[in-house]
Structures are given as C-alpha cells and as structure tokens.
Amino acid sequence: MDASGFYHIYETGNTGSPIAYSANDIFTVVIANTVAKYYKNGTLVKTTTGVTTQPYRGLLSLSTSGDIIDSIAFGYVVGGATGPT
C-alpha cells in the first residue's frame, strides 16, 4: 500500500497494476489447488492460475505513519470464498 491510496499485488517478483484502496477496506486472498484469487471488499480483483501448491508468503507494508493492519488471519475460509456471508 502506498501513500497515494493504491496497493499492488506482487507475484514472483512482478508488480501488478495499482488498485485503489480506502480505510476499512477488507482484502482476502484465496488459494485453491493452483488458482489464487484476490478480493477487495468481496469483489474479485485478480485471478492467477498455475500457482504452486506451497509454500505461500505474504508481505505487508504501510507507507504512512500511524497506518495499521487490523484483524489479520491465516487459515481456512469459512462460509464462502471471501469469508462469512
């Protein structure tokens, strides 16, 4: 996430197109078999096929002093592809 209000999805060293974000947005990454799906507020923003089955790593960085990441979790998704419904 950068100070201009955009975030980027990096995969195997490649940067995706910038995607706008706002405070309180909810981001979800779902990996099933060899498909990775990235959601923002329950809306699919990117799909990648042919991903490896393991291991996965996440990197989060904030550009503005005072920004926070709240309620981060890793594990199985319950209730649908983007979390509880």
C-alpha positions, -999 to +999 in steps of 0.1 A: +000+000+000+014+034-009+008+069+003-012+078-028-040+054-020-031+024-041-020-012-034-001-036-056-002-074-059+033-088-064+037-124-077+070-140-083+087-106-085+062-090-109+042-060-099+005-058-109-014-027-118-022-003-089-056-008-073-072+020-053-080+014-016-096+032+013-096+030+050-116+000+063-113-020+030-112-058+035-087-078+015-089-115+010-066-140-008-079-174-015-057-201-029-073-234-040-053-260-059-033-240-083-055-209-085-050-177-065-079-152-062-075-117-047-106-099-034-112-064-022-144-060-001-157-092-015-151-082-052-127-103-072-098-080-084-073-106-098-071-143-106-038-161-112-037-197-125-008-221-123+004-211-089+025-236-069+008-256-042+031-244-013+047-225+004+030-191+004+043-159+018+027-126+024+044-092+027+025-062+040+040-027+041+024+006+051+037+040+038+021+064+062+029+068+098+000+058+120-015+033+095-025+000+109-033-035+098-062-049+118-077-084+122-052-103+101-057-141+099-044-171+081-062-203+077-092-219+062-121-197+049-155-205+064-187-195+048-177-188+012-148-177-009-145-143+006-153-152+042-185-152+063-217-144+043 
